[in-house]
Amino acid sequence: MIVDNVRVIIENGTFSAEDAQYYINRIKKTSKFSLKKVIFNRTDAYLDVRYSFESIPFDRIRRIPLKKEVFEIAQ
């Protein structure tokens, strides 16, 4: 799927376009490069977010715990 001109791949778990848009906005806020692709892999314990940029030849990998307390603080 394409969200905000970014290719989104969901490898595992359920994930909506609104969820993807939230994380894409967070990535774009912290980066000065043009985002090309985001890969989401969700389990019961964590969410892996892998993303790559147009002009940088490597992927960035983040692991985010899915505990309720951490999610409320992040918003």
Residue pairs with C-beta under 8 A, 6 or more apart in sequence:
1 7
1 8
1 10
1 17
1 20
2 8
3 17
3 20
3 21
3 24
4 21
4 24
4 25
6 24
6 35
6 36
6 37
6 38
7 36
7 37
7 38
8 17
8 20
8 24
8 37
8 38
8 39
8 40
9 37
9 38
9 39
9 40
10 20
10 39
10 40
10 41
10 42
11 39
11 40
11 41
12 41
12 42
12 43
13 40
13 41
13 42
13 43
14 42
15 40
15 42
19 40
20 38
20 40
23 38
23 40
23 49
24 35
24 38
27 35
27 38
27 49
27 51
28 35
31 53
33 53
33 54
33 55
33 56
34 53
34 54
34 55
35 51
35 52
35 53
35 54
36 51
36 52
36 53
36 54
37 51
37 52
38 49
38 50
38 51
39 48
39 49
39 50
39 51
40 47
40 48
40 49
41 47
41 48
41 50
42 48
42 66
43 66
44 66
45 65
45 66
46 63
46 64
46 65
46 66
47 63
47 64
47 66
48 61
48 62
48 63
48 64
49 61
49 62
49 63
49 64
50 59
50 60
50 61
50 62
51 59
51 60
52 58
52 59
52 60
53 60
64 70
